[in-house]
Amino acid sequence: MTQVLFLGLMFAAMYFLMIAPQRKKQKEHEKMLKAIGPGDEIVTAGGVFGQVVSVKEDRLVVRIAENTRVELGRSFVSTVAKKADGEKK
């Protein structure tokens, strides 16, 4: 009986130390992706900085250099460096 209790406590500890924080981080990232709008400066997973020109359902059109625009899947955005309203992250 003590072994079952020990295994249960180990699982609970692993959940609270590893799984719960990862879920919280994933929800924050999804919220950040939904809040991206035109004018925001983003950093891609590959380290490319760019400015969002337009937003499509599952993609973003990003200006990475003068006269250079690329379409980028939302899931490839790592962080928002600067919001369009001037708020820095």
TORTORLUM-64336 format. One line per field, with one value per residue: x, y, z of N, C-alpha, C in turn; residue number from 1. Coordinates in pm, 1 decimal, always signed. Layout:
N
n_px <- c(X_...)
n_py <- c(Y_...)
n_pz <- c(Z_...)
ca_px <- c(X_...)
ca_py <- c(Y_...)
ca_pz <- c(Z_...)
c_px <- c(X_...)
c_py <- c(Y_...)
c_pz <- c(Z_...)
num <- c(NUM_...)
//
This chain:
89
n_px <- c(+82.1_+197.8_+373.6_+208.0_+95.3_+329.1_+399.7_+180.2_+215.4_+457.5_+378.0_+196.2_+369.9_+537.3_+352.9_+280.9_+528.7_+629.6_+440.3_+213.7_+329.3_+426.1_+192.2_+72.3_+253.9_+223.3_-43.2_-19.1_+146.2_-21.5_-220.0_-70.3_-13.5_-268.3_-314.2_-155.8_-109.2_-134.2_+156.8_+294.2_+610.4_+790.3_+960.9_+1085.1_+1088.0_+1324.5_+1486.1_+1457.2_+1386.5_+1096.8_+828.9_+483.9_+268.0_+15.3_-260.4_-364.1_-590.9_-450.5_-192.9_+73.5_+164.8_+476.7_+708.0_+1037.6_+1253.8_+1330.3_+1100.6_+1066.9_+869.4_+728.7_+530.3_+425.3_+373.7_+160.9_+243.3_+517.1_+607.4_+804.5_+835.0_+684.2_+834.7_+784.0_+489.5_+237.4_+131.1_+339.2_+424.6_+679.4_+819.7)
n_py <- c(-119.4_+123.8_+162.1_+217.5_+455.7_+610.8_+612.9_+752.1_+1001.9_+1074.8_+1100.0_+1313.5_+1515.5_+1534.9_+1625.1_+1880.5_+2007.8_+1987.3_+1941.2_+2116.3_+2387.2_+2392.9_+2372.7_+2615.4_+2797.3_+2733.2_+2812.0_+3088.5_+3150.9_+3086.5_+3277.5_+3509.2_+3474.1_+3501.4_+3768.5_+3912.4_+4171.9_+4394.8_+4591.6_+4515.2_+4417.9_+4125.2_+3821.7_+3545.7_+3182.4_+3106.9_+3320.4_+3551.8_+3891.6_+4092.3_+4294.8_+4287.5_+4296.3_+4229.4_+4028.8_+3702.1_+3422.0_+3182.6_+3257.3_+3501.0_+3802.3_+3919.5_+4183.9_+4174.2_+4306.7_+4601.9_+4622.1_+4345.9_+4084.5_+3818.6_+3524.0_+3381.2_+3111.3_+3118.7_+2967.8_+2974.9_+3201.4_+3332.3_+3531.3_+3849.2_+4137.4_+4411.5_+4589.8_+4734.9_+4964.3_+5071.7_+4946.1_+4773.4_+4445.1)
n_pz <- c(+0.0_+70.3_-136.9_-354.7_-269.4_-258.5_-533.8_-633.2_-507.9_-627.9_-896.2_-870.2_-783.6_-1007.8_-1195.1_-1094.7_-1097.7_-1357.9_-1576.5_-1540.8_-1537.0_-1803.4_-1954.7_-1883.2_-1993.5_-2264.7_-2310.5_-2270.5_-2487.3_-2704.1_-2660.7_-2705.8_-2977.8_-3091.4_-3042.1_-3213.4_-3443.8_-3733.5_-3782.5_-3556.4_-3426.0_-3472.3_-3370.5_-3531.2_-3503.3_-3614.7_-3567.0_-3714.3_-3749.9_-3796.6_-3934.8_-3893.5_-4163.2_-4265.5_-4148.4_-4180.0_-4168.2_-4080.4_-4121.5_-4136.1_-4294.7_-4332.9_-4317.3_-4379.9_-4473.6_-4666.6_-4924.7_-4916.6_-4849.2_-4664.2_-4623.8_-4327.4_-4113.4_-3829.7_-3611.0_-3615.7_-3498.9_-3252.3_-3044.5_-2957.4_-3031.4_-3021.8_-2975.8_-3190.4_-3077.3_-2940.7_-2710.8_-2550.2_-2533.4)
ca_px <- c(+0.0_+283.5_+432.9_+106.0_+88.8_+452.9_+388.0_+81.2_+280.0_+557.1_+305.4_+143.6_+482.3_+581.0_+251.4_+290.1_+659.2_+666.2_+331.2_+131.8_+394.8_+435.4_+58.5_+52.7_+337.6_+162.7_-162.7_+27.2_+196.4_-138.8_-283.7_+15.7_-30.7_-398.8_-313.1_-66.6_-179.7_-47.9_+243.2_+372.9_+740.4_+797.0_+1081.9_+1045.9_+1160.4_+1457.3_+1561.3_+1440.4_+1301.1_+1015.8_+710.4_+362.5_+200.8_-125.1_-289.0_-460.2_-644.1_-347.8_-62.1_+103.3_+252.0_+577.4_+810.9_+1165.3_+1347.1_+1261.0_+1046.6_+1072.7_+762.1_+714.5_+417.2_+478.4_+273.4_+153.8_+313.6_+660.6_+639.9_+859.9_+795.4_+650.6_+938.5_+726.5_+352.9_+215.4_+100.4_+462.5_+459.3_+789.6_+815.5)
ca_py <- c(+0.0_+241.9_+181.1_+282.7_+593.4_+674.2_+636.9_+858.6_+1127.8_+1106.1_+1148.4_+1446.7_+1608.8_+1555.1_+1705.9_+2019.7_+2065.5_+1983.2_+1947.9_+2236.5_+2508.4_+2385.8_+2406.5_+2759.0_+2864.5_+2710.2_+2896.4_+3226.4_+3162.9_+3089.7_+3408.1_+3605.3_+3457.2_+3556.2_+3913.3_+3975.7_+4252.9_+4472.1_+4689.2_+4452.9_+4363.6_+3990.0_+3742.9_+3410.0_+3074.0_+3103.8_+3437.6_+3661.4_+3999.6_+4148.6_+4370.8_+4229.0_+4385.2_+4190.9_+3905.8_+3611.4_+3327.9_+3094.9_+3307.2_+3642.5_+3857.8_+3989.7_+4257.6_+4148.1_+4405.3_+4690.9_+4553.8_+4200.4_+4035.3_+3673.6_+3470.8_+3301.7_+3045.9_+3176.1_+2885.2_+2999.6_+3324.4_+3302.0_+3637.3_+3980.7_+4227.7_+4543.3_+4602.3_+4850.9_+5081.0_+5118.0_+4868.2_+4679.3_+4321.0)
ca_pz <- c(+0.0_+74.4_-270.1_-437.2_-220.1_-303.0_-677.8_-649.6_-470.8_-731.0_-1013.7_-838.5_-782.7_-1145.6_-1261.7_-1051.5_-1127.6_-1499.9_-1673.5_-1521.0_-1589.4_-1949.4_-2006.7_-1864.3_-2093.1_-2395.3_-2319.4_-2287.6_-2624.9_-2791.8_-2641.7_-2772.7_-3122.2_-3129.5_-3025.2_-3311.6_-3542.1_-3823.9_-3718.5_-3449.7_-3463.2_-3419.6_-3389.7_-3569.3_-3437.9_-3674.8_-3526.8_-3809.9_-3703.7_-3902.3_-3896.5_-3950.7_-4256.6_-4260.8_-4076.1_-4240.9_-4069.0_-4023.8_-4163.5_-4123.4_-4397.8_-4253.5_-4391.9_-4313.2_-4527.2_-4756.8_-5042.8_-4899.4_-4762.7_-4663.1_-4548.0_-4218.4_-4030.5_-3695.2_-3512.7_-3624.3_-3427.0_-3120.4_-2951.9_-3010.6_-2981.4_-2996.1_-3024.1_-3277.5_-2995.8_-2878.5_-2592.3_-2573.2_-2455.2)
c_px <- c(+87.4_+349.2_+335.3_+94.0_+211.9_+447.7_+288.4_+139.3_+384.5_+489.9_+251.8_+255.4_+530.1_+481.2_+270.0_+423.9_+691.0_+549.0_+250.9_+202.4_+405.4_+300.9_+33.2_+130.3_+277.3_+38.2_-124.1_+77.3_+80.6_-210.7_-204.5_-2.7_-162.8_-400.4_-224.4_-150.5_-82.2_+30.3_+328.1_+505.5_+755.1_+935.5_+1036.0_+1127.7_+1301.8_+1542.1_+1550.7_+1344.3_+1221.8_+897.2_+589.9_+293.8_+51.5_-139.4_-394.6_-501.8_-535.1_-205.6_-50.3_+189.0_+346.3_+678.2_+941.1_+1276.3_+1267.9_+1225.6_+1058.6_+966.9_+753.9_+587.6_+472.6_+363.3_+276.8_+237.6_+464.9_+702.1_+686.0_+814.1_+752.3_+749.6_+880.2_+586.2_+340.3_+188.7_+221.3_+504.9_+568.5_+773.1_+951.8)
c_py <- c(+127.1_+268.5_+252.1_+429.2_+672.2_+707.0_+748.6_+994.8_+1170.1_+1160.4_+1289.1_+1550.5_+1637.7_+1643.4_+1853.2_+2084.7_+2072.8_+2010.0_+2077.2_+2363.5_+2509.2_+2419.9_+2555.6_+2837.1_+2850.7_+2796.9_+3043.1_+3249.3_+3168.8_+3223.6_+3516.3_+3596.4_+3515.7_+3708.0_+3985.1_+4049.6_+4327.5_+4578.2_+4632.4_+4403.6_+4229.0_+3930.0_+3601.4_+3307.4_+3062.1_+3224.7_+3556.0_+3764.7_+4053.2_+4222.8_+4312.0_+4333.4_+4356.4_+4054.6_+3827.6_+3511.2_+3244.7_+3141.0_+3455.9_+3683.8_+3951.3_+4057.0_+4239.6_+4240.5_+4495.1_+4615.8_+4402.1_+4157.9_+3883.9_+3638.2_+3371.2_+3239.0_+3101.6_+3097.5_+2907.2_+3131.0_+3286.1_+3403.8_+3761.3_+4077.8_+4363.0_+4547.0_+4729.4_+4978.0_+5130.8_+5041.7_+4769.0_+4558.5_+4289.5)
c_pz <- c(+0.0_-60.7_-362.1_-397.0_-266.0_-452.2_-706.8_-616.2_-573.6_-856.4_-989.2_-840.2_-924.5_-1220.5_-1224.5_-1084.3_-1276.1_-1592.9_-1660.4_-1570.1_-1742.1_-2013.4_-1996.6_-1969.5_-2233.5_-2413.5_-2339.2_-2430.0_-2723.4_-2781.8_-2714.1_-2925.0_-3170.1_-3125.3_-3126.9_-3415.4_-3631.3_-3747.4_-3606.4_-3504.5_-3394.0_-3442.5_-3421.2_-3492.4_-3493.1_-3641.1_-3620.1_-3749.7_-3821.4_-3846.6_-3968.4_-4037.1_-4257.3_-4195.0_-4152.9_-4134.2_-4002.1_-4056.3_-4136.1_-4242.7_-4324.2_-4346.6_-4315.5_-4362.6_-4621.1_-4885.5_-5034.9_-4798.6_-4776.2_-4586.2_-4448.5_-4141.4_-3889.7_-3594.4_-3514.1_-3558.3_-3287.1_-3016.6_-3028.2_-2947.8_-2942.4_-3055.4_-3107.0_-3197.5_-2916.3_-2755.5_-2625.0_-2484.1_-2403.8)
num <- c(1_2_3_4_5_6_7_8_9_10_11_12_13_14_15_16_17_18_19_20_21_22_23_24_25_26_27_28_29_30_31_32_33_34_35_36_37_38_39_40_41_42_43_44_45_46_47_48_49_50_51_52_53_54_55_56_57_58_59_60_61_62_63_64_65_66_67_68_69_70_71_72_73_74_75_76_77_78_79_80_81_82_83_84_85_86_87_88_89)
//
